[in-house]
Amino acid sequence: MGNTFEFSSRTKIAFGIDRSLELGKDVKKLSRSNKAVLITDPGIIKAGLADHVIGALEKEDIEIQVFHNVQSDPMAGSIDEAAEIIRSCGAKCVLGLGGGSAMDVAKMAALVAGGERAAMHYALMANPFAPKSICTIMIPTTSGTGAEVTNTVVFSDENKRKVWAWDAEMAPDMAIIDPQLTAALPAQLTAATTFDALVHAIEACTGKRTTPIIEAFSLQAIRLISQNIKKVLHRPDDLEARGKLALAATMAGMAIEQGGTGIAHCIGHALGTLARIHHGKAVTIALMATYMWNAEAAVTMYAEIARALGVKDEGLTEKELALAGASQFSQMVAESGLNLSLQDENLSAADIDCFLEVMESEENAPMRLNNCRLATSADLKQFAADILQTSSKSKDLNQSIL
Ligand SMILES: [Zn+2]
């Protein structure tokens, strides 16, 4: 921990079952207007969640335009289309409804619409955004990315290269956490997104930029996830437990917003570049491969994490406790039934050089360098070999509770 740090959150958080039904009032209060653009994806429309939100807006006479051309791993072109709609209807409020992709498009399009240039003009902060003139409200429908409270977005250029954009003003003005909206999420997606949040929490509090405030958010997020994931997977309509997972994801988002992520996200992004593998699944595979290696280097923090994961500490030394967290994490993953196989992704041991190259790339350096233990090229090669070897067999090893 450094001697000085700052901690701020620009996003107001509103939590509650059916809290999204009050959305119309939030739009009026925040934007002092009755026009808004709703950005979502086709899956959310199909699941009826967009209608739910549109109904809440119409109840307050909000004029609403819907943009739903958002794919997972969104493209810059999708952001430009959304920004054009925002400009042409003169909306002063943009709503993002969905997982990380829909929220990222909403956050970025609201800033892009305030200027005249296309999204790629601002990629990797090559140029500053015009001052923010359009407010943003995020309504997550998964409990994972934490995009509802972060000031970073990820999107792809026309060559499918992943790029980032960030700005203090990218942080949403408001996040509405309504567990009801996550109730219909299928078990595999519930598990994958929840483990993404868990990896965020673990990486933020063990990273080089951690502070006691980040530790507080991270450790509580880890507790809430370890105490509630089984409940939700057994009873998907348990809204109290769903609410705890949703809050954990938001808290873990606040933790990475300040503390960043680490090696599991470096490896996870590399897996996502090699194959279109779900981000939550990718970082879960990556943390399983690196947990022990990390825990050996940050024993005290990993011992705290093990307690938060539910490991009983009687009779264990601090180091034994730290390392016991690894098997607790693996057991949680196995019990969730999350399919970790890479066979369906067409990845094999032959992909090792390409995998290594992406891990060591410039764009993955911030995650690699923030990790509690510095990974050498030899370390990365070993992780890559382990992942490509074990994940091709792991399908049979899962003991699903579902
Ligand atoms: Zn993540």
Residues whose N, C-alpha, C, O or C-beta is under 5 A from the ligand:
A	BS01	ZN	D196
